[in-house]
Amino acid sequence: MKILAHLRLLLQITRTHDIARRYFVTNGFDGTLTMLGLTLGFRLSNEVPMEVALSASLGATIALGMSGLSSAYISEAAERKKELRELEEAMLSTLDDSAHARAAQLVPILIALVNSLTPVLLALIIMLPMWATHWGVALPASPLDLAIILAFVLIFLMGVFLGRIGGGFWLWSGLKTLAIAAITSLLILILEI
């Protein structure tokens, strides 16, 4: 509990709670749409063995995670150092042993983890039917069809989450994100023809 309280304090000091939430949604949406696109591509080809689909999906998942980790860490570390330096200049003293200095070190790591783990976890959820088939579990439908359904469900839930944050009607927000997924799918289908 002390660790969570300390992290909450650091997020308050740096005013980065909103940034972490935006990274969660942005990269979660990117990861989910990427997996939707991959899965639809595999489904449309009808010739991709499940091992290839799993390997390609896992490769994309790792790339999304590493991209999120490195890009967020580099940019957030630079921003936190800049803010700490500006605060030190305004106070005419160093803040080496302060909560502000700890926040400048730890918050970029926390933001990078949120930015990285969100698309990875969502992609792994979408891949569950493919893993199940790989492990010999009988499914009621094609694993790719089930993965596509999971992607749509996750995209809808992210819309619901955004609706709750913005104080809007959750269903309308969820339907808007579903429309984005449907347009993405339609573009993939059109380009596949």
Secondary structure, DSSP 4 states (H G I P E B T S, - for coil): -HHHHHHHHHHHHHT-HHHHHHHHHHHHHHHHHHHHHHHHHHHHHS---HHHHHHHHHHHHHHHHHHHHHHHHHHHHHHHHHHHHHHHHHHTS--TTSHHHHHHHHHHHHHHHHHHHHHHHHHHHHHHHHHHHHTT---SS-HHHHHHHHHHHHHHHHHHHHHHHHTS-HHHHHHHHHHHHHHHHHHHHHHH-
